[in-house]
Amino acid sequence: MKTGFKDKVKITIICVGKIKEDFYRKAVSEYEKRLSRYCRLEMIEVQDEKTPDNAGAALEEQIKEKEGARILKHLKEDAYLYTLEIQGEKPDSIAFAKQIEQLGIQGKSHIQFVIGGSLGLHSSISRIADKKVSFSAMTFPHQLMRVILLEQIYRGYRIIMGEPYHK
């Protein structure tokens, strides 16, 4: 597993919305650079919907449905799909690394991660996930979640490769 890893695995992160703050863009760029040693990384941003402050449940559902339809266009049938959801499984970093490693061993050459918008993911995306994962019971801005996800993927590869990482 540890040899030829980069050639075998493509990781796609599909996100709702664009990163607006420069410090988030710099952090994402840094992790993209670091991850280039371990995998082929692709970042896809889909347009987010504006949510009025007083949006009711029906409007919020419509917004998530529109964002979900945009996400769906980028999902690949042969990819293993992780969705980031508060209700998801909460692996520690070592367990997360083992999941990624096992997927490679099983011949999965494409892993996709989906980060929803400010309202979360539409059920049409959530229900087709191979695995729902949560990094915390807390809610984070979806822009920050990209950085957290990239850091955990990077940490996972460091663990898989037997390289040092901060505990």
Helices and strands as residue ranges (DSSP letters): H 5-8, E 10-16, H 22-35, E 40-46, H 57-72, E 80-89, H 93-105, E 110-115, H 123-126, E 131-133, H 142-160
